[in-house]
Amino acid sequence: MQIDLGELPETLRGDWVFAYRYSVLPYELTLDVEKIEPRVLVDTLAEAFLEAQELRLVFQSVYRIERAGIFRMEWALPAGYQVRRVWGFGGDGIVPVQVDSHHVTGDGVLVVNLSNRALGAVGLAIELAKDLAEPDLLQPTGNDAAVAIGFGRPPAESVERFGGRFILYAPENLRVNPSRTDGLRPKSPFQEARLSSRDFVGAGGSGRCWPFRSRKTLWNWSSRRSAGSRTRRCGRCSFRGLSPGW
């Protein structure tokens, strides 16, 4: 029969989970062992920095990990990007993850190995970049250049919920307009509070916002270069992705 841990003799007390008393020999005890799966919720601030010759993406993700800790994180990369940096970041109640190593699999998944177990609210940041070869972005030709901003995410099977905010920064002399917004619907950016820790740069900048509710995301933008200053402005949107069954 099961007994309270406080009933154990002083010499047997320790960090036990269960304690039992037996009255006859032989005795038999059968235990059902079940692995505890972590519950992972991810909130991401995704920033895209568009220049004439380069597109850079920075993802700052807060992982809220419950029930069991994890020692590695994964991020499905958009096609055509190279990994520049992977690091942990902290903040109010957020602990930086301790990155030990990282590599990209043949399927285009970034695997981040951690030197310490991640549990609770932890921060992971990833920087990606790809070269652009659009003549219409280099010179003011009057023609639009189509730029697809692929969006990475944690594999759906590894997280229960994924969402966050997206901000696009561009030079003032690159006029940027969305041309394809699959799975998105217009929403005023002013309905979203505290989109970024950065200031909204450029008093003449304009912003648009879309909620995101699908598992696959692709933003297509048409850009046109014009002569002018280099003051930055940005467009903004929020997105939310759900794992199946959530």
N, C-alpha and C positions, 0 to 999 in steps of 0.2 A: 504494500500500500504506500501511497505517496505521503510524505511528511513535510512539515515546514522546515525550511533551511535552518531556522533558529533552534530546532530540536536536535541538531547534530552535536555530537560531543565536540568539545573545544579543539581536540587534536585533528578532527576531520573537517572543520570549517574552512571554507575557501570560496573562490569565485565560481560556485556551482550554479547550474541552471535548475536542476531537479534533484530531489533526494527521496529515497525510498527505504522502507523497512521490510525485511523478509522474515518469515517465521519458520519456514521449513526449507530444507535442501532436497533435491536441486530446485532452483528457481529459474524463470525465463522472463526476459523483458524484451518487448518488440517496440521499436520506435519508428514513426513515419518521419522521414527527413525531406523537407521541401526547401529548395533554394529561394531566397528572398530576392526578387528582382527590384532594381531601383526604379523609382518614379522620377522622371526627368522632365522639367518644364523649362523652356528656353525663351528668353526675351532678348531680341537683337536690335541694336542700332546699326543699320547698314548705310554707309556713306559711299557715294560714287564721285570721283574727282575726274572730270572730263577735261582733257587738254587736246591740243591739235594733233599731237603725236602719241598720246598715251591715255589709257583709261585705267584708273586705279580704284580698287574697291577695298574698303576697310569695314570689317564686321567686328563689333564689340558685343559679345553675347554674355548675358547673365544666366547661368545654369542654376536652377533650384532643384537640388537633388535630395530626395527623401527615401526613407526606408533602408537603403543600402548605399555604400559609397562606390565610386567608380575610379579606375586607374587609367582609363583612356577615353578620348573623345574623338568623334569622327565628323567630317564635314564634306559633303558631296560638292565637288568643285564645278563651277561652270566651265564650259569648253573654251580653250584658248588662253587661259590665264596661267601665270606662273606664281608660285608662292614666294613672297618676299620675306615675310616675318610672321612668327607665331609667338605670342607672349601672354602672360597673365596680367590682368589689371584688377585693381581694387577700388573700393569706394565706400560709401556709407553702408555698412553691414555686409559688404561684398569682399570676399577673400580672393586674392590672385591665385590662380592655379599655378603649380610648380611644373613647368614644362621640362621634361627630361630629353625627349627627342621627338622628331616627327618625320613622316615620309608620305609619299603619294603612291597609292596602289595603281595597278594597271587599269582599274576601272575608274580612275579619276577621283578617288576618295582620299582626302587628307586624314591621316591617322596621327593623333597627338598622344604620345605616351607621357604619363605624369609620374613624377618621382614620389609624390605623396597622394594618398587617397583624397578624392574630392567628395565632400558631403556638405549639404547646406547650400548657401548662396555663394557661388564662385564665379570669377570672371575670366573669360578667354577671348583674346583678340587675334584676328587673322588679317593680314594684308596681302592682297593679290594685285597683279598688274598685267596688262597686255598692251602690245604696241598697236597703234592705229596707222593705217596707210591709206588715208582718204585725201586725195588731192584737194577736194572742196573744203577741207578743214584747214589746209595749209595756206591757201590764198582765197581772197574774197571773189569767187567766181560767180556768185549769184545762184548757184545750184545747191540743192539740199544733199547732205550726206546721211545715209541711214546708219545708225549705230544701235546695235542690239546689246543691251546690258543683261547678260545672263546672271542669274541669282543662285548662289549656293545655299545649302541648308543642311542641317543634320539629317542623316538617313531617317526616314519615317519610322522604321521599326525600333530606333534607339531612343525616341522621345515620345512623350504623350501629347505635348502641345508645343507649338512653335509659332512665334509671332514677333511683332516689333514695329519699327519705324524705318523708313527709307528716305534719304536726303540726297539730292543730286546737286553738285557744285559745278559751275561752268564759268569760264571767263565771260566778261560782258560782251566781247565781240564775237561770241558764239551764241547765236539765237537758237534755243533748244525748245522743241515741241514734241509731246508724245504722239506717236503715230499708231501704236498698237498697245492696247491695255487688256490683254486676255484675262478674264476672271476678275476684273476690277470695275468699280463703279465710282463716279466722281463724288468727292466729298471736300468740303472747305477745309483748308489746312488750319484755319483758326479754331476749328473744333477740336484740334489735337493740342494738348498742353505739353510743354516741356519736351519737344521733339528731339532736342539735342542739347548736349552740354555746351556746344559752341554757340556763339552769337549768330543771329541771322544777318549775314553780311550783305551789304549793298542795299541802300534805301530804295533804289529803283527796281529791285528784284521782284519777281513774281513767283508765287508758289501754288501748286495744285496738289491735291491729296486724294488717294484712293485706298479704301479698305481692301485687304487681300484675304481670300478665303479658299484658295485652291492649293494643292500640293505642289504644282509646278508653276513657276513664275518666270515671265520674260517681259522685260520692258524694252520696247523699241522706240527710239527717238530719232527725229530728223533734225539735223544741225546745219546751220548755214553761217559761214564766217563773214564778218563785215569789219571794216576799218573802225577802230575806236579804242577806248581805254581797256585796261585789263582788270577792272574791278569785278570781283566775283559776285555771282548771285546763285540762287539755288531753287530747285523745285522740290516739293516734299510729298511724301505719302506715307500711309501706315498700312501694314499688312498683317494678316493673321493666318497661320496654317494649322490645320488640325490633323492629328493622326486618325486613321480609320477607326470608327466606333466611339470617338470622343464626343 
